Amino acid sequence: MDRAKHLESIGHETFDLCIVGGGASGTGSALDAALRGLKVVLIEQDDFASETSSRSTKLIHGGVRYLEQAFKNLDFAQLRQVRHGLEERHIVLHNAPHLAHELGLITPVSTWLEGLYFSIGLKLYDWFASGSDTLQGSRWLSKADTLARVPGLSRNIHSAVLYYDGQLDDARYCLALVQSAAEAGAIVVNHAQVVDFEKDMAGGLQAAVVRDTLSNGRVRIRSKVFLNCTGPHADRIRMMANPALTARIRPSKCVHVVLPLDVLDSRDALLIPKTKDGRVVFAIPFEGRLLLGTTDNDVLNSTEEPVLEAAEVEFLLETLQPFVAKPLDRNLVRSGFGGLRPLIAAVNKQTKTLLRDHEVERDTESGLFSLLGGKWTTYRLMAKDAIDAVCNRLGVEKACQTGSHLLAGAEDFDFDRIKKQLTDQGLNDDISQHLTLKYGSRAIRVSAIGQQQPELMEPILPDMPFIKAEVVYAARYEMACTVRDFLARRIRLEISDWNAAMAAAPGVSALMGDELGWTAQEKTAHAAAYMELIATFIQRSQA
């Protein structure tokens, strides 16, 4: 994960496969292809998981809403999607146990009949799960048992149904994928944008012209095959390769609000099964906060970063209020974020009814492969289908190996053992737990930096578990190139607390700048630009 070395090497080789896009599907495809022995390069225009793949609801699930719609509408496509999700769920949890784990979800009900309806549906959900799945089964809880588990719930409920799905740290899971791909031989570069393709006389792709967005330099990447994994921006790459193609992606904006955890005061999540516009909304514990979302609206301009707007805050708080005892207002909002779902276009359908299944498309003129649609839970299946198609085109007969491939940090992972090693080094319980859950078996590598420079064992901010050694480690070994790379995606502080992220920015910029060779003026400018960005997010959420 030495960016300078990876960037230098890409202009001197011809690759079997060039992947454009460093989110879940792109990094998953890079790992799959590298494990099959292909010579792979992956290019990401911003940071790994910088867009949709770091802005999910953090769930690994089959989709209870899809199961309900499948039976109501006799829609076998939705049923297939649920099956795919539940088959993949246990693999996602198994391959990175430090980053993904079981999560209980509570669905409150207002009547006995409603409780029976959801209980039957969730038993079917359990039944559809893979035989390899080790998650607990669903059960119907009394009102007393429900309030004991979730003290913050409204007393107006009749009872609740409890079921289990998976939860992940999406950005760090994506980082583990790209680290694993690099260790399997892939060349990976972030902050590098494909700006053009070079073609042969028949229009077939021969090379990609890539701009280093940090230095503004350009490099040419030659490859036998190109795979487009840019999610909601897939049409831009498709039409760059062949302007005659028609749009396939209909982006949908989804936003989340982040509240104090004591709104629910529970380790379980809340599923609100019905909203005034027909969606479901989740309230999920994550990073010591409560993640509330999501919305689902058409997007007019998918080139701008989607951000949390005041009206969306109002909608989500209004949706949650009937289910919780505590009065909710805007002053509780700690942060928020928006993302774009890459829904495959359909005629005369609202985005909330579109399937999030995936498709591998090949343009016969340019030869470009595009991996369209999908969701986090099925990233591995999506990658497998895409790389199967690429291998078939290249005449390579090698099977997918990602089903049982442990990701970076999952090797020899033992939570209790690693946490004890860290506490034995003098780190407190919160810091030791944070490092163990973010870096897995590699947490010791982070603390080793602090052992060499004791001042780096200090917290970045008081009363928070992040230490200064993480900044150095991220810049040196995780290809973090900007303040936002670190705060938003390496430690997730941006999505849990905007004010804390702004307070941390100057110190992070100074440490990162020392590692990356920034001048004093550059350190100040990087911190100021980041703080200005977050101030804009705060303003937009309150306007």
C-alpha positions as CSV (number, residue, x, y, z in Angstrom):
1,M,0.0,0.0,0.0
2,D,2.8,2.4,-0.9
3,R,1.0,4.8,-3.2
4,A,4.1,6.3,-4.8
5,K,5.4,2.9,-5.8
6,H,2.1,1.6,-7.1
7,L,1.6,4.8,-9.1
8,E,5.0,4.6,-10.6
9,S,4.6,1.0,-11.7
10,I,1.3,1.3,-13.6
11,G,2.7,3.1,-16.6
12,H,5.3,0.5,-17.3
13,E,3.2,-2.7,-17.6
14,T,0.3,-4.1,-19.6
15,F,-2.4,-5.5,-17.3
16,D,-4.9,-8.3,-17.8
17,L,-7.5,-6.2,-16.1
18,C,-7.9,-2.5,-15.2
19,I,-10.7,-1.9,-12.6
20,V,-12.1,1.7,-12.4
21,G,-13.7,2.4,-9.0
22,G,-12.5,1.6,-5.5
23,G,-15.7,0.9,-3.7
24,A,-17.0,-2.4,-2.5
25,S,-17.6,-3.9,-6.0
26,G,-14.3,-2.6,-7.4
27,T,-12.1,-3.7,-4.5
28,G,-14.0,-7.0,-4.3
29,S,-13.3,-7.6,-7.9
30,A,-9.7,-6.7,-7.6
31,L,-9.2,-9.3,-4.8
32,D,-11.1,-11.9,-6.7
33,A,-9.1,-11.3,-9.9
34,A,-5.8,-11.2,-8.1
35,L,-6.5,-14.5,-6.3
36,R,-7.2,-16.1,-9.7
37,G,-3.7,-15.0,-10.9
38,L,-4.7,-12.1,-13.1
39,K,-2.4,-9.1,-13.4
40,V,-4.7,-6.4,-11.9
41,V,-4.7,-2.6,-11.5
42,L,-7.4,-0.7,-9.6
43,I,-7.9,3.0,-10.0
44,E,-10.1,5.2,-7.6
45,Q,-10.7,8.9,-8.4
46,D,-11.0,9.8,-4.7
47,D,-10.3,7.6,-1.7
48,F,-11.3,3.9,-1.3
49,A,-15.0,3.8,-0.3
50,S,-15.2,7.6,-0.5
51,E,-18.7,7.6,-1.8
52,T,-21.6,5.1,-1.7
53,S,-19.5,2.3,-0.1
54,S,-18.8,4.3,3.1
55,R,-22.3,5.8,3.4
56,S,-24.5,2.8,3.8
57,T,-26.7,1.9,6.7
58,K,-23.9,-0.5,7.8
59,L,-26.2,-3.6,7.5
60,I,-25.3,-7.0,6.0
61,H,-28.8,-8.4,5.3
62,G,-31.1,-10.1,2.8
63,G,-33.7,-7.4,3.1
64,V,-36.9,-8.0,5.1
65,R,-38.7,-5.5,3.0
66,Y,-37.8,-7.3,-0.2
67,L,-39.1,-10.6,1.3
68,E,-42.4,-9.0,2.2
69,Q,-42.8,-7.5,-1.3
70,A,-41.8,-10.8,-2.9
71,F,-44.7,-12.6,-1.2
72,K,-47.2,-9.8,-1.6
73,N,-46.5,-9.3,-5.3
74,L,-45.4,-12.9,-6.1
75,D,-42.1,-11.2,-7.3
76,F,-39.5,-14.0,-7.7
77,A,-36.8,-11.4,-8.6
78,Q,-37.1,-9.9,-5.1
79,L,-37.2,-13.4,-3.6
80,R,-33.9,-14.2,-5.5
81,Q,-32.4,-11.0,-4.1
82,V,-33.2,-12.0,-0.5
83,R,-31.7,-15.4,-1.1
84,H,-28.5,-13.9,-2.5
85,G,-28.2,-11.6,0.5
86,L,-28.8,-14.2,3.1
87,E,-26.4,-16.6,1.3
88,E,-23.6,-14.0,1.4
89,R,-24.3,-12.6,4.9
90,H,-22.4,-15.4,6.7
91,I,-19.5,-15.1,4.3
92,V,-19.1,-11.3,4.9
93,L,-19.2,-11.9,8.7
94,H,-16.8,-14.8,8.6
95,N,-14.1,-13.2,6.4
96,A,-13.6,-10.1,8.6
97,P,-14.9,-10.8,12.1
98,H,-13.2,-7.7,13.5
99,L,-15.2,-5.5,11.1
100,A,-18.5,-7.3,10.9
101,H,-20.7,-8.9,13.6
102,E,-24.2,-10.0,14.5
103,L,-26.8,-7.3,15.3
104,G,-30.2,-7.6,16.9
105,L,-33.0,-5.6,15.4
106,I,-36.2,-4.8,17.2
107,T,-39.5,-4.2,15.3
108,P,-42.1,-2.7,17.6
109,V,-45.7,-3.6,16.9
110,S,-49.0,-2.0,18.0
111,T,-51.3,-5.0,18.1
112,W,-51.3,-8.7,18.6
113,L,-52.2,-9.3,15.0
114,E,-49.4,-7.1,13.7
115,G,-47.0,-9.1,16.0
116,L,-48.1,-12.3,14.5
117,Y,-47.7,-11.0,10.9
118,F,-44.1,-9.9,11.5
119,S,-43.3,-13.1,13.5
120,I,-44.3,-15.3,10.6
121,G,-42.4,-13.1,8.1
122,L,-39.3,-13.2,10.1
123,K,-39.5,-16.9,10.6
124,L,-39.5,-17.2,6.8
125,Y,-36.5,-14.8,6.8
126,D,-34.7,-17.2,9.2
127,W,-35.6,-20.2,7.0
128,F,-34.2,-18.6,3.9
129,A,-30.8,-18.0,5.6
130,S,-27.8,-20.2,4.6
131,G,-27.3,-23.5,6.5
132,S,-23.8,-22.1,7.3
133,D,-25.3,-19.1,9.0
134,T,-24.7,-18.9,12.8
135,L,-26.9,-15.9,13.6
136,Q,-29.6,-16.3,16.2
137,G,-33.2,-16.9,15.1
138,S,-36.1,-14.4,15.5
139,R,-38.6,-14.4,18.3
140,W,-41.6,-12.4,19.6
141,L,-40.9,-10.3,22.7
142,S,-43.3,-9.2,25.3
143,K,-43.6,-5.4,26.0
144,A,-41.7,-5.8,29.3
145,D,-38.9,-7.8,27.5
146,T,-38.7,-5.2,24.7
147,L,-38.4,-2.2,27.1
148,A,-35.7,-4.1,29.1
149,R,-33.7,-4.4,25.9
150,V,-34.5,-0.9,24.5
151,P,-35.2,1.4,27.4
152,G,-35.6,4.4,25.1
153,L,-38.6,3.0,23.3
154,S,-42.1,4.6,23.7
155,R,-44.3,2.9,26.2
156,N,-47.2,2.9,23.7
157,I,-46.0,-0.3,22.0
158,H,-47.8,-3.6,22.3
159,S,-44.8,-5.8,21.9
160,A,-42.0,-6.3,19.4
161,V,-40.3,-8.9,17.2
162,L,-36.6,-9.4,17.5
163,Y,-34.5,-10.8,14.6
164,Y,-30.8,-10.8,13.7
165,D,-28.8,-9.5,10.7
166,G,-25.2,-8.4,10.3
167,Q,-23.5,-5.1,10.8
168,L,-20.2,-3.9,9.3
169,D,-17.9,-0.9,9.3
170,D,-18.3,-0.3,5.6
171,A,-15.3,2.0,4.9
172,R,-12.8,-0.2,6.8
173,Y,-14.2,-3.4,5.3
174,C,-13.6,-1.9,1.9
175,L,-10.1,-0.9,3.0
176,A,-9.5,-4.5,4.1
177,L,-10.5,-5.7,0.7
178,V,-8.1,-3.3,-1.1
179,Q,-5.3,-4.3,1.3
180,S,-6.0,-7.9,0.7
181,A,-6.0,-7.3,-3.1
182,A,-2.7,-5.5,-2.9
183,E,-1.2,-8.3,-0.8
184,A,-2.4,-10.8,-3.5
185,G,-0.5,-8.9,-6.1
186,A,-2.9,-6.2,-7.4
187,I,-1.7,-2.6,-8.0
188,V,-4.0,-0.1,-6.3
189,V,-4.0,3.7,-6.5
190,N,-6.5,6.1,-4.9
191,H,-6.9,9.8,-5.9
192,A,-6.4,8.9,-9.5
193,Q,-9.1,9.7,-12.1
194,V,-9.7,8.1,-15.5
195,V,-10.1,11.1,-17.8
196,D,-10.1,9.4,-21.2
197,F,-9.7,6.1,-23.0
198,E,-7.4,5.3,-26.0
199,K,-9.0,3.0,-28.6
200,D,-8.0,0.9,-31.5
201,M,-9.4,1.5,-35.1
202,A,-12.5,-0.6,-34.3
203,G,-13.3,1.4,-31.1
204,G,-12.0,-1.2,-28.7
205,L,-10.4,0.0,-25.5
206,Q,-6.6,-0.2,-25.3
207,A,-5.5,2.1,-22.5
208,A,-6.9,4.5,-19.9
209,V,-5.5,8.0,-19.4
210,V,-5.3,8.6,-15.6
211,R,-4.8,11.9,-13.8
212,D,-3.2,11.9,-10.4
213,T,-5.5,14.4,-8.6
214,L,-2.9,15.1,-5.9
215,S,-0.1,16.1,-8.3
216,N,-2.1,16.7,-11.5
217,G,0.3,14.4,-13.4
218,R,-0.9,11.9,-16.0
219,V,-0.2,8.3,-16.7
220,R,-1.3,5.8,-19.3
221,I,-2.5,2.4,-18.3
222,R,-2.5,-0.4,-20.9
223,S,-4.8,-3.3,-20.2
224,K,-6.4,-6.2,-22.1
225,V,-9.8,-5.7,-20.3
226,F,-11.4,-2.8,-18.5
227,L,-14.0,-3.2,-15.8
228,N,-16.2,-0.3,-14.7
229,C,-17.1,-0.5,-11.0
230,T,-18.0,3.2,-10.3
231,G,-21.5,2.6,-8.9
232,P,-23.8,5.6,-9.3
233,H,-21.3,7.1,-11.7
234,A,-21.1,4.1,-14.0
235,D,-22.8,5.9,-16.9
236,R,-20.0,8.4,-17.1
237,I,-17.4,5.7,-17.7
238,R,-19.7,3.8,-20.0
239,M,-20.3,6.8,-22.2
240,M,-16.6,7.8,-22.1
241,A,-15.9,4.3,-23.6
242,N,-18.8,4.5,-26.0
243,P,-20.8,7.8,-26.4
244,A,-23.6,5.9,-28.2
245,L,-24.6,4.0,-25.1
246,T,-27.8,4.9,-23.2
247,A,-27.9,5.6,-19.5
248,R,-28.5,2.5,-17.3
249,I,-28.2,4.0,-13.7
250,R,-30.8,5.9,-11.9
251,P,-29.1,7.2,-8.7
252,S,-31.2,7.5,-5.6
253,K,-30.1,9.8,-2.7
254,C,-30.2,8.3,0.8
255,V,-29.2,10.2,3.9
256,H,-28.6,9.4,7.6
257,V,-28.8,11.5,10.7
258,V,-26.5,10.7,13.6
259,L,-27.9,11.1,17.2
260,P,-26.7,10.4,20.7
261,L,-26.9,6.7,21.5
262,D,-29.0,7.3,24.6
263,V,-32.0,8.1,22.4
264,L,-32.5,4.3,22.4
265,D,-30.0,3.4,25.1
266,S,-29.5,-0.1,23.6
267,R,-27.1,-2.3,21.8
268,D,-30.0,-3.5,19.6
269,A,-31.2,-1.6,16.5
270,L,-34.7,-0.4,15.8
271,L,-36.6,-1.1,12.5
272,I,-39.5,1.1,11.8
273,P,-41.5,-1.0,9.4
274,K,-43.7,1.7,7.9
275,T,-43.3,5.4,7.1
276,K,-45.6,7.9,5.6
277,D,-44.0,7.3,2.2
278,G,-43.9,3.5,2.3
279,R,-40.2,2.9,3.3
280,V,-38.6,1.3,6.2
281,V,-36.2,3.3,8.5
282,F,-33.5,2.0,10.8
283,A,-32.0,3.4,14.0
284,I,-28.7,1.5,14.5
285,P,-26.0,1.8,17.1
286,F,-22.7,2.6,15.4
287,E,-19.4,4.1,16.8
288,G,-21.1,5.0,20.0
289,R,-23.9,6.9,18.3
290,L,-27.3,6.2,16.8
291,L,-27.4,6.1,13.0
292,L,-30.9,7.0,11.7
293,G,-31.9,6.4,8.1
294,T,-32.5,6.3,5.4
295,T,-34.4,8.3,2.8
296,D,-34.8,7.3,-0.9
297,N,-35.2,10.2,-3.4
298,D,-34.4,10.7,-7.0
299,V,-31.3,12.7,-7.8
300,L,-31.1,15.5,-10.3
301,N,-27.3,16.1,-10.1
302,S,-25.2,13.0,-9.3
303,T,-21.9,14.8,-9.8
304,E,-22.2,16.8,-6.5
305,E,-21.6,15.2,-3.2
306,P,-25.0,14.3,-1.6
307,V,-25.3,16.0,1.8
308,L,-27.8,16.0,4.6
309,E,-30.4,18.8,4.1
310,A,-32.6,20.4,6.8
311,A,-35.8,18.9,5.4
312,E,-34.3,15.5,5.5
313,V,-33.3,15.9,9.1
314,E,-36.9,16.9,9.9
315,F,-38.4,13.9,8.0
316,L,-36.1,11.4,9.9
317,L,-36.7,12.9,13.3
318,E,-40.5,13.0,12.7
319,T,-40.4,9.3,11.6
320,L,-38.5,8.2,14.7
321,Q,-40.4,10.4,17.3
322,P,-43.5,8.1,17.7
323,F,-41.3,5.2,18.6
324,V,-39.1,6.8,21.3
325,A,-39.9,8.3,24.7
326,K,-37.3,11.1,24.5
327,P,-38.4,14.4,22.7
328,L,-36.3,14.8,19.5
329,D,-35.1,18.1,18.0
330,R,-32.4,19.3,15.8
331,N,-30.1,20.1,18.7
332,L,-29.6,16.3,19.1
333,V,-28.0,15.9,15.7
334,R,-24.3,15.2,15.9
335,S,-23.6,14.6,12.2
336,G,-25.1,13.1,9.1
337,F,-24.2,12.0,5.6
338,G,-25.7,11.3,2.2
339,G,-25.0,8.7,-0.4
340,L,-26.1,7.6,-3.8
341,R,-27.6,4.1,-4.5
342,P,-26.7,2.8,-7.9
343,L,-30.1,1.5,-8.9
344,I,-30.4,0.0,-12.4
345,A,-32.9,2.1,-14.4
346,A,-36.4,0.8,-15.0
347,V,-39.2,2.5,-16.9
348,N,-41.9,4.4,-14.9
349,K,-40.8,3.1,-11.5
350,Q,-40.0,5.0,-8.4
351,T,-36.5,4.4,-6.9
352,K,-37.9,2.8,-3.8
353,T,-39.5,0.0,-5.9
354,L,-36.3,-0.7,-8.0
355,L,-34.4,-3.8,-7.3
356,R,-30.9,-3.5,-6.0
357,D,-29.7,-6.6,-7.7
358,H,-26.8,-6.4,-10.0
359,E,-25.9,-7.0,-13.7
360,V,-22.6,-7.5,-15.6
361,E,-22.8,-5.7,-18.9
362,R,-20.3,-5.9,-21.8
363,D,-20.3,-3.3,-24.5
364,T,-19.5,-5.1,-27.7
365,E,-18.0,-2.1,-29.4
366,S,-15.6,-0.8,-26.7
367,G,-15.2,-4.1,-24.9
368,L,-15.9,-2.4,-21.6
369,F,-17.3,-4.5,-18.8
370,S,-19.6,-2.7,-16.3
371,L,-20.7,-4.1,-13.0
372,L,-24.1,-2.3,-12.3
373,G,-26.4,-2.1,-9.3
374,G,-26.0,-4.3,-6.2
375,K,-25.5,-3.6,-2.5
376,W,-22.9,-4.1,0.2
377,T,-24.2,-7.5,1.3
378,T,-23.7,-9.1,-2.1
379,Y,-20.4,-7.4,-3.1
380,R,-18.6,-10.7,-3.2
381,L,-21.2,-12.3,-5.5
382,M,-21.2,-9.3,-7.7
383,A,-17.4,-9.4,-8.0
384,K,-17.5,-13.2,-8.7
385,D,-20.0,-12.7,-11.5
386,A,-17.9,-9.9,-13.0
387,I,-14.6,-11.7,-12.8
388,D,-16.2,-14.9,-14.2
389,A,-17.1,-12.9,-17.2
390,V,-13.7,-11.3,-17.5
391,C,-11.9,-14.6,-17.2
392,N,-14.2,-16.1,-19.8
393,R,-13.2,-13.3,-22.2
394,L,-9.5,-13.8,-21.4
395,G,-9.7,-17.5,-21.7
396,V,-8.7,-18.1,-18.1
397,E,-10.1,-21.1,-16.3
398,K,-9.7,-20.4,-12.6
399,A,-12.4,-20.5,-10.0
400,C,-13.3,-17.8,-7.5
401,Q,-11.5,-18.2,-4.2
402,T,-13.0,-15.3,-2.1
403,G,-15.7,-17.4,-0.3
404,S,-13.2,-18.4,2.4
405,H,-10.4,-15.9,2.0
406,L,-9.9,-14.0,5.3
407,L,-9.3,-10.3,4.8
408,A,-6.5,-8.1,6.1
409,G,-6.7,-8.1,9.9
410,A,-8.7,-11.3,10.1
411,E,-5.6,-13.6,10.2
412,D,-5.3,-15.2,13.6
413,F,-7.9,-12.8,14.9
414,D,-8.7,-13.3,18.6
415,F,-10.5,-10.3,20.2
416,D,-9.6,-11.1,23.8
417,R,-6.0,-11.9,23.1
418,I,-5.3,-8.8,21.0
419,K,-7.1,-6.5,23.3
420,K,-5.1,-7.9,26.3
421,Q,-1.9,-7.3,24.4
422,L,-2.8,-3.7,23.9
423,T,-3.9,-3.1,27.5
424,D,-0.6,-4.7,28.7
425,Q,1.1,-2.0,26.7
426,G,-0.6,0.6,28.9
427,L,-3.5,1.6,26.6
428,N,-6.9,2.0,28.3
429,D,-9.8,-0.3,27.7
430,D,-11.6,2.0,25.2
431,I,-8.5,2.5,23.1
432,S,-7.6,-1.1,23.2
433,Q,-11.1,-2.1,22.1
434,H,-11.2,0.5,19.3
435,L,-7.8,-0.6,17.9
436,T,-8.8,-4.3,18.0
437,L,-12.1,-3.7,16.2
438,K,-10.6,-1.4,13.5
439,Y,-7.4,-3.2,12.7
440,G,-8.0,-6.7,13.9
441,S,-4.8,-8.8,14.2
442,R,-2.9,-5.8,12.8
443,A,-3.7,-3.6,15.8
444,I,-0.3,-4.5,17.3
445,R,1.3,-2.9,14.2
446,V,-0.4,0.4,15.1
447,S,0.7,0.3,18.8
448,A,4.2,-0.6,17.7
449,I,4.5,2.8,16.1
450,G,3.5,4.3,19.5
451,Q,6.0,2.1,21.3
452,Q,8.8,3.6,19.2
453,Q,7.5,7.1,19.7
454,P,5.6,7.3,23.0
455,E,4.0,10.7,22.3
456,L,2.1,8.9,19.5
457,M,0.3,6.8,22.1
458,E,-1.6,9.9,23.2
459,P,-5.2,10.4,22.2
460,I,-6.0,12.7,19.2
461,L,-8.8,14.2,21.3
462,P,-9.5,13.9,25.0
463,D,-12.0,11.3,26.0
464,M,-11.9,9.6,22.6
465,P,-10.3,6.3,21.7
466,F,-8.3,7.5,18.7
467,I,-4.5,7.7,19.1
468,K,-2.0,9.7,17.2
469,A,-0.1,6.6,16.0
470,E,-3.2,5.8,13.8
471,V,-2.6,8.9,11.7
472,V,1.0,7.8,11.0
473,Y,-0.1,4.2,10.4
474,A,-2.8,5.3,8.0
475,A,-0.5,7.6,6.0
476,R,2.3,5.0,5.9
477,Y,0.4,1.8,5.3
478,E,-3.2,2.5,4.4
479,M,-2.8,5.0,1.6
480,A,-4.5,7.9,3.5
481,C,-3.5,11.0,1.6
482,T,-5.8,13.7,3.0
483,V,-7.2,14.8,6.4
484,R,-10.6,13.6,5.2
485,D,-9.3,10.2,4.2
486,F,-8.3,9.7,7.8
487,L,-11.2,11.3,9.7
488,A,-14.0,10.1,7.5
489,R,-12.9,6.6,6.5
490,R,-10.0,5.4,8.5
491,I,-11.4,6.2,12.0
492,R,-15.0,7.2,11.1
493,L,-15.0,10.3,13.3
494,E,-16.6,12.5,10.6
495,I,-19.8,10.5,10.5
496,S,-20.1,10.3,14.3
497,D,-19.4,13.8,15.4
498,W,-18.9,16.8,13.1
499,N,-17.6,19.1,15.8
500,A,-15.1,16.6,17.1
501,A,-13.8,16.0,13.5
502,M,-13.2,19.8,13.1
503,A,-11.4,19.9,16.5
504,A,-9.2,17.0,15.4
505,A,-8.3,18.3,12.0
506,P,-5.3,20.6,12.8
507,G,-3.6,17.9,14.9
508,V,-4.3,15.2,12.2
509,S,-3.0,17.5,9.5
510,A,0.2,18.2,11.4
511,L,0.9,14.5,11.9
512,M,-0.1,13.5,8.4
513,G,1.9,16.3,6.9
514,D,5.1,15.2,8.8
515,E,4.6,11.7,7.3
516,L,3.8,12.9,3.7
517,G,6.2,15.8,3.5
518,W,3.8,18.8,3.7
519,T,5.1,22.2,4.4
520,A,3.8,24.2,7.4
521,Q,1.6,26.2,5.1
522,E,0.2,23.1,3.5
523,K,-0.6,21.6,6.9
524,T,-2.6,24.7,7.8
525,A,-4.3,24.8,4.4
526,H,-5.4,21.1,4.6
527,A,-6.8,21.5,8.0
528,A,-8.6,24.8,7.2
529,A,-10.1,23.3,4.0
530,Y,-11.5,20.3,5.9
531,M,-12.9,22.4,8.7
532,E,-14.6,24.7,6.1
533,L,-16.1,21.6,4.4
534,I,-17.6,20.3,7.7
535,A,-18.9,23.7,8.6
536,T,-20.8,23.7,5.2
537,F,-22.3,20.3,6.1
538,I,-23.5,21.7,9.4
539,Q,-25.0,24.7,7.8
540,R,-26.8,22.7,5.1
541,S,-28.4,20.4,7.8
542,Q,-29.7,23.4,9.7
543,A,-30.8,25.8,6.9
